[in-house]
Amino acid sequence: MKRRAWKALPPIVRSEWPQPLPIPCGYAGGLGPDNIQQELGRIAAVAGARPIWVDMEGKLRRTEASGADWLDLAACRICLEAAQAYLQPTEMEA
């Protein structure tokens, strides 16, 4: 399956993140390896102990001049290392 080439959009800058909904929810928009450490702290401040997820696929993928699209594992590692401090055991692990 070939991915569609999208135009690069200007970065999203958030002054604040909204409170989570009373159902499982997540956060997206401008998140990536360059800002995840800072933004996870801000998201955690509004989410409290509620479980949330983050979406940042667009900032974890790279497209070569040939059009080849791939997942940047170095960028993934940066994000996983930043997220480690915010991980909480699930009910199954507790």
C-alpha positions as CSV (number, residue, x, y, z in Angstrom):
1,M,0.0,0.0,0.0
2,K,1.5,3.3,-1.0
3,R,1.1,6.2,1.4
4,R,-0.1,9.5,0.0
5,A,2.4,12.3,0.1
6,W,1.1,15.2,2.2
7,K,2.3,18.7,2.2
8,A,4.3,19.7,5.3
9,L,2.1,21.7,7.7
10,P,3.4,24.4,10.0
11,P,4.0,23.1,13.5
12,I,1.1,23.2,16.0
13,V,2.0,25.2,19.1
14,R,-0.4,24.7,22.0
15,S,-0.6,27.1,24.9
16,E,-2.5,24.4,26.9
17,W,-4.0,20.9,26.5
18,P,-7.7,20.3,27.3
19,Q,-8.9,18.1,30.1
20,P,-9.5,14.5,29.1
21,L,-13.0,13.2,28.4
22,P,-14.7,10.8,30.9
23,I,-13.9,8.0,28.4
24,P,-10.5,6.7,27.2
25,C,-9.0,9.4,25.1
26,G,-5.7,10.7,23.7
27,Y,-3.9,13.7,22.6
28,A,-2.5,14.6,19.2
29,G,-1.3,17.6,17.2
30,G,2.3,18.6,16.8
31,L,3.7,15.9,19.1
32,G,7.0,14.3,18.2
33,P,10.5,13.6,19.3
34,D,11.5,17.3,19.4
35,N,8.8,18.2,21.9
36,I,7.4,15.1,23.6
37,Q,9.3,15.4,26.8
38,Q,7.9,18.9,27.5
39,E,4.4,18.2,26.2
40,L,4.0,15.0,28.2
41,G,4.6,17.0,31.3
42,R,1.9,19.5,30.3
43,I,-0.5,16.7,29.3
44,A,0.1,14.8,32.5
45,A,-0.7,18.0,34.5
46,V,-4.3,18.1,33.0
47,A,-4.9,14.4,32.7
48,G,-3.9,13.6,36.2
49,A,-3.9,9.8,36.9
50,R,-6.3,9.1,34.0
51,P,-4.8,6.8,31.4
52,I,-4.3,8.5,28.0
53,W,-2.6,7.9,24.8
54,V,-0.7,10.2,22.4
55,D,-0.6,10.1,18.6
56,M,2.5,11.2,16.8
57,E,2.8,9.0,13.7
58,G,3.4,11.9,11.4
59,K,6.5,13.0,13.3
60,L,7.8,9.4,13.4
61,R,7.8,8.7,9.7
62,R,10.3,9.8,7.1
63,T,9.8,10.0,3.3
64,E,12.8,9.7,1.1
65,A,13.2,11.6,-2.2
66,S,12.3,8.4,-4.0
67,G,8.9,8.4,-2.2
68,A,9.8,5.5,0.1
69,D,8.1,5.9,3.5
70,W,9.5,4.4,6.6
71,L,9.2,4.5,10.4
72,D,12.2,6.3,12.0
73,L,13.1,4.0,14.9
74,A,15.6,6.5,16.3
75,A,12.7,9.0,16.7
76,C,10.6,6.3,18.2
77,R,13.3,5.5,20.8
78,I,13.5,9.2,21.8
79,C,9.7,9.3,22.4
80,L,9.7,6.0,24.3
81,E,12.5,7.1,26.6
82,A,10.6,10.4,27.3
83,A,7.3,8.5,28.0
84,Q,8.9,6.0,30.3
85,A,8.6,8.4,33.3
86,Y,4.8,8.7,32.7
87,L,4.0,5.0,32.4
88,Q,1.6,3.6,34.9
89,P,0.9,-0.1,35.4
90,T,-2.4,-1.3,33.8
91,E,-5.0,-3.1,35.8
92,M,-3.7,-6.4,34.4
93,E,-0.1,-5.6,35.5
94,A,-1.0,-4.3,39.0
